[in-house]
Structure formats: C-alpha cells, structure tokens
Amino acid sequence: MDSTISVSKGVFVFKNGATRAKGARRKVQPCRSLLDGATTGAFWYRSYERQWKRVSDALEKLLSSSYEKILDDLLGFVEGCHRGIEYSSVLPTAALLTGINQIDHLSQFETLAGNIRNNTFSLVVLLQSRDCPSMKAAVETIVAGFVEEQRAADEDADSRQLRRNQLNLGVLRAWYQEKHGHLEKKPNLSIIMPDFEVFSPDVLQDLILVLNSYSTELPFVLILGVATSVATIHSVLPYHVTSKIKLSIFQSEPSVTNLNKTLDSVLLTPFCPFHLSGKVFKLLMDIFLFYDFSVKGFIEGFKYALMEHYFQGNIYGLCSVTSDRDELEEAVENLTATEVESIRQLLSFRPLIESLDNPQEVVDFLTKDDYLRRMLPSMLLEVHNFWFMFHCTLEMLQVLVQDLPRGPLGKQLRELYEHCISSDVTQMAEFKECMQLVAFMSKEEILGKILKMIEVILKFKDMNDEACIRGETIFEVEPLEQMSDDLEHLTNAIARAGMEVVPEDLEEPSSNVINSPKMNRQELQAKLLSAARQPKQESAFTKAINALVAYITNEIFRKYLRPLSRGPPLIELFVFNDAATIRRHIVGVPRAAVHTALNNPHYYLQCGCCELEDDHSLVPTMPDLSVAYKLHAECGRMINLFDWLQAFRTVVDDRNADEEEQERHVDPQIQARFTRAVAELQFLGFIKTSKKKTDHVTRLTW
C-alpha cells in the first residue's frame, strides 16, 4: 500500500532527512526499572541477577578471546599497509567475513574501531549505510568524522568549524596537511563499513573511485564488514572498481562454531547450575538452526528461561547459591513455611520419602519444617555433585563417540546433552550401535580414546580445585579418582592383550571327528549342533575390549547420565522445563496476537472497562479500533462505509436520540473517531479502498 494513500485524507509530512539542530539534543534520562523495590529486593531476584551476571561475564570473556586472533591480524594490517610499496597505486582494503547473525554485528565493529584507535596510529570513522544515501552525504560523513575525532583528541574546543555542506575531500586534504603534514609518521585514515551489503552499489563504487584518486595524498584504509561471502564484493563492485583496491580477507568464526563454544564453555558446565530440559533446549536449538542462526537470539532465549525459572519463587533461587555452605544455610533459614511446603510438593521429593526406612525420619521430613531446613543444604549440594558428574561423564561420552562413522549419537556436546537430559541414553539404539563400533576399533584407537577420557577427568578435577580457590562449591572428586584408576587398569589390560586366540581344553580327538565314514546323518547333525552351541573362542584383546565396554556402560554412563526422571531430590530447582511458555513468548505469532488484541483488548490491557462476557459482545468503553474491527468482521467482502459508521455510532454513542435525527446529523467527533479507526485498519492490512464503489471498502482477511 502506498504510504500516502488512505481512506482518511490528510497532509503527510516528509522531513527529507532533516535532523535536530546541534545543541538541541535531548538529555538522556537515566533508565529506571519497571520493578518495585519489593521485587528487586526479593531473594529470587537477587539470585537471578547474580547468576545472570556470572553468565554474562563469562560470555564477554569468551567473546573477547574468540576475536583476539582476528583482531590482532586486522590491527597488523592497518598498521603496516602503507609502509611498503605494494599499496602505492591501490586502496588497501580489508574484508572481514563475520557470518550472518553474529552475537552483535555492529558492536563487533565498534569494538574494532576502538581497538584501532587505541593500538594503532590511526584516525577511524565508522561509516554506516544509513548515513550514505548519496555520494555527497558519504563524503560529508567521512570528513566530519575525521575532523571531529581529531578535535576530540586535541581537546581544541575553539577550533574553527565548517558547515556540513562545506565538507569535501579537498577540505580533508588541506586539514590533514595542516595537522599532520609536519610529522615523520603520519596517521592512517581508517574507514569502517560494518554493513557492506546494505550500501547502494552506485554510492559504493563512486566512493571507492574518489578515495583511490586521493590515496596518494591521504592514507586511506577501508575495512568492509561482509556478512555473506567474498562473492558479494565481486557482484557489487565491477572490475574497474576492484582494480583500484587491494583486497585482504579476514574470516571470523561461523555462528554454529560460536554457539558451540558458548555452550561448551559457559552454559553446559557444572558451574552454571541452571539447566534447560530437553524440550526447552531442543526448541531454542531449532529456532537457531532452522530460522536465524542468531547466537544473540539463543542467549536472549536462555536469559528469558532463566528469568522465568527464578520468577517462580524463592525456592528456585537456591540453585545459584554456590559461594559457601554458610550462605546456603542462611538462605534456607529465611524460607517461609509456605515455601518449605512447596519443596515437599516437588515430584522428586516423593522418591526420597519412599526410600527412607526409618518411619520417624519420614514423619520429620513431612511435618517438621526445621528438620527439612537442616537437611536442605546437604540435599542441594548433592544435586550440585550430580551435575558435576553429569557434565564430566557427558564430555567423556563425547570423546568416545564424536568421530564414529555416521555419528549415531551426534558429534557436538549439545546433541549429546539433548539425548542424555531427556532419556536413559544407554537404552537407546544409537548408543548400542556406538558401543558396537567402539568394540571394532584397533588397539591404538581405543587406547587413544581412553587416554582422552582420563584427560577429561583430570580437567574436571583441576576445575574443582580452581573453584575451591575462588571460594565456590567444592564438588566430590572421589568418584572421578575411582574412574581414573579403573580406566588405567583397563588400559593396561588392553595394552598387554594379544590378538591370538587362546585355546581352551579340547575334547578327545575321536569325539571331534565330524567327517567319519562310520557316522550317519543323524549323528552328523547332532555333532554340528553341539559344535554350534559351544562358546566362541575370543582373543585376549577382544575380551579386554568387551570388559572396557561393559565397564563404561554400566559403571559410568548408566550411573551418571541419568535422565531428570531419575535425578536426585530437588532436581526441579535446577531445571526449567516449561517449553510452552518459551514457545509462546519467543516464537512470535503476529497474526494471532493482533486478532486477540483487537477482538478482546482486555486480554492485554487487563482493565475492567474492556472486560467482555463473551468474545462476540461489544461495549462502548472498548478502543475505537477494536469496535471497528469487530463490526467489520461481521460484514462480507464489500463493506459500506455509511452503514459501518452507523453501526459504529450505535455502539460508542450512548445518547438516546431520535433515529432519523441521528441519521441526518452525525456527531463530528464520532465521525473523526470512526475515520481514524478505519485508517488504522487499512494500515494494518485488514481493508483497502475499492475502485468500483467509492463509498465501499474491500475486506482483505477472513
């Protein structure tokens, strides 16, 4: 629909890109929380803030380390591109391939600009496509950016300022010679374009050609942010333009690799006590893999699930108390009787009661709040130990199956987590297939995998020692030590085992002769059946491998990779499993939401004036747009505007006037309200004007 065609005629204002006058910018108001003091002071909210800060700090640290190498390469490129003669007649250009939907595309280039300013002798301008509708605007933005940055660095507030329409590359050349012409080492002029694909091709081509014509006097450096591939550059820039630049390619990590690092290093670790159930995790992964590839979107979904989890009550804030035992005991002591009773209502609490043999202990758990408070710290620490062993065993399973043919269980930690958190992985057909493939490995391969599994165990022991130094929860490492010793014994047995078959005690030769001339058909059949029933003779290596597979299946994976249904008591306090809420709030259904808002505004407004007895009723206090929408839904394809107005007036006007007088005299205020409501419906796409009948509109939805 044309932006200037509407049922309601009016004046449309176009600002033509005009901006607010300099110095008239509004003062930024401090952001205030929508939550009151009682909410922000609650235990669950403080626990949520502390846990999210811990996660966000780890994510920022991971992000900075991920881009450290490529950042060093870019800084080296900017610093050394004008030192040699290879860029004498061309424009040095770097293309940074970021991939689609990185954590924050623009913030990456803002960080890059800050690092270039701080670590190289360069002036930097961040040039976005929205600032370059034309070649003239692009040049003005570049020149203004360099001049303003130099003025800010020199703190020269009294320097002469030019009007924006006076800025051009000639002015920039004169200014550069005045400011830096006397220096032996002159600064580079770096221009960063974070959204290369959005630029107008004509503006981009002209800009590169003009910058190249000045490159002998001004040391320009271009940095292009490309979200797709190098082919995009060649498709946008023809040969006569690309021949004027010398392109260097820098590749950042893809979104999938970035997400895998985020999960492996931050979210799927025992030091993040909050966990997602299999359904919720699968939902967020499906949104990422099949819709947007946005790591930032996945993190925001995780944050929303974290907030929903803690919002359920103070008892859910207990999972993030990992500093020390005293803090945990203090938090438990502050629980009210209602909250203690809520703990008793957890599904995992019943198996605990049923496992107790002492009747008095059962009575104390169910009736005495103080007794349950005393037992809660040890029960919560048991859950922390469960997740510690779960994640350690999960990484051991990944080491074992990640490079198997066809990858029955998957290759990434996130795939294994989804399997193990939802069901007993040892009962899956894919797991049994993996164990069969492990049994077919050579001695070198299986010894290498056992060595990597032992390295995982040692890594988790070191992580526990580091957590102890930081003053966090100290996990039990005795099971890890036992697993490490057992795996070493099995490794030695496999290393010593040979491939030859160990002969067993044989029967007398006369009894083993099958092909005897005196043997009839029945005796031969009996002899063959007897030979088939005898156990198959195996080599020492095969027996050692079978012992290893049996041990890791029964004593490691089946014992520590238990699904949530067989988890320890209070496991629900650590896991969010409301996938329906996440789907409703994250996966948008705009058409259904708009229909609900217009058909029943009370659903969102929660006001008493709009409350309806049923979905088909109308009340005068409803918004005019809702009244017009519900009336239009009762019409056919063509809607008469006059009849629609009369029906609208009947609903919103509560004055009892003569019917004929009402038809002759329409209140201008009601008519204006109706016209505005119709225009809004047209803007939303529910109706359009009709060329056949000027006093009718056409309905577009059914």
Steps between C-alpha positions, in 0.01 A plus 500: 500500500630847413595691814300806385177324397246464779127496561551805720630791290766711663836669477811280503825655621839386368804634684739428210766375738499814716643443845478682827708817523836466668482570870125429512544132575294383790674400816505125546290400796632227731333165442273396782390149576134416457520281811428638844728477799323200646570301184862606454569427866355148489734206537407348165575827315837545668586140413393559140713814470802328648468196273446705184796725584714190540385366162529834318853560632604155377342570160683831465828336591438224245408752231814705554720190484324373186574820306847553641691339210300659220523834681878475517513419128281801415706735716815376330340561160397857589838580651715369216297551181665833408857410592584310181463577132240233428217747572651790307232519230210315662279547801579255786176319584420234758184288477393357836267203440290489815227256400130564540342588832806513720457589868485868411624596155525875560656470845780290349599786272461759774742292708730471198494878452593555864789253478635668184490839673674371812756261351596661168588849382174550307191712482182296464154571359213252529301549178153341499271467200227708665738800492578459129185544290714682243863550409498855642360383835761222520789741443359749751465225763858383443653847519291603800594178680875549457487869596283437807721215619815711470328788679397269782855365527655849506229639729499810284152639556584837342603363163316633199202288396370468147143450397419148387437598138853645486664167580670319212815302437689816398430645842607172659827507304576857610407423860716185502802686364454772759465263792737215407708615203799585720508156666746236390246222565155602388180335628288280276142595420301182564142478369293211638182396316325244726203434267657468156202315346257781589693777324373627167725346231525830310600696811750231596664491158529878472634527856775244441606667174515845663689373806749326271563826312600663830695197633837644395448796736272352765581153647153349485431147627165330433357228724186334362267302722363219283236273651472258206798410281778648288287445190276784621788745461563394140130511417463856634830646376582470127852441372587864448433555872660184639814579300540812717513306829726231645273265693602299808256246644451441874264221606326496837339197656163380363191530718479124562860487621439804718193337655684172562772690686239688702327178602814298567680769701221688681149360492555121505739491794454401867578860598176614338249336738201605291416243231247470221291188458517300179186657350599859576856445379375339179260790442777761529731292280229458234444877495874551456562232237184533290415871525765761572845361597505775761723428799370815665145373455591168663659681795194724538278190500721344766478821704120503474484136618733591787274789601184288478665230712595733785171687480317187621606567859778531754562126515623511138763752599672239716668343197728799441638515855842346435733725698520310828303283741427785741330709232292202395390428858405864549287498185325181614427643844321797342249278318140536617275211599314529169825477304614199702168333422556576132822299520303204632270525197785443253474178301853394589425529874273194503770244400714636786222431752433156356867407526517570875488199732460685830132599558598780736720653231208492258281682753769761560541569129126539447397691813798686647612807307813549711616146432452544125689832514793324667504233230460733200865619472634145472223410253581802283871420505412147389327648194808712425713185516254327268546772235876493549516127425238536225705754303825313554346176373334687214837626376642149535218370282572770243867397486391141441239552226575831326700351210311174451372424148160660429500652852202304646479719813638815339836670512434816704453528874162666451367195313611263775356730768160494334504117494628451854278757672183356345540123528728217609763520231629147568164357391501675163568303184747768390705449818515124449614558142774731629621234744513244219712738294729559799548124535621485138775760553868421478722493806656839423163668450343366818809582709494856363134542595553366852788742542276791395230385744755502781605851392135611533493362855821685586360820348193485724717435805702810414178700450389392846831616648465839330143531632630422847751782470224740389289400801224327305337161550746216555387190314569140594788367292525150651288347219729665245808355663341155504407528131852613414657202681262251338562640152875478554468132597288430192750690286785285628298185435429605141861599441625159621234299317595322179298428189551121501212272602554326834431126451275333752502140624402285208313175509654171385583496131270207433200693622585805286525314172199611303578364161513130599400222260316317780283810588145511367295813421336525845836477679649764271207736570536451875873560482454824302239629747732421788784689334274802437396515866856515622616856602690687237869518567618862538838664512635669810464838329132438423435401860674814627297719264174335610596558863565868425166544319314329784672717760441838334139405420397372843731682740532838329233590245205314654593619849569869436307585181162454662199681354314759706231248597766304691690799631568580867243675721443873428622464142206718387657802670786482247310427178252706298263284296208727404546484122148631433575832673825544307328419171217744570730790586791442262343348189281787389155446348425858389171432322350316796629765741349784297166319475496436876587862578227640273234242580552503877714798614449399864741209440792746477369815672367313807258787568151467642337724237580264210406172666258301281244238593575310179720550193214626283375777731570873458528770767530878439812527717707285266761675282355635177730278296365187674139609442564565130686170465221293656238674288699446181538129587119466475493632142559335168761577238373853426429733795280810463672784687174674591345185646824432680495852646142459620583172671808657657300794627236268645764331710708795621225767533288430809267800450138408426410727211240463228615246238419720200676796660804284564515399134477865389745646752816305579708628787828629342700359789359149450557528125861599559549207737349265243719639219810454710405141588438417133835650401674289764328186373619586151853550629486159671394340172143395585327716235580697187321765298278383215524647149163354396299664777639816651283472813615142569817334624613146429566258781835319464492237777267213584 
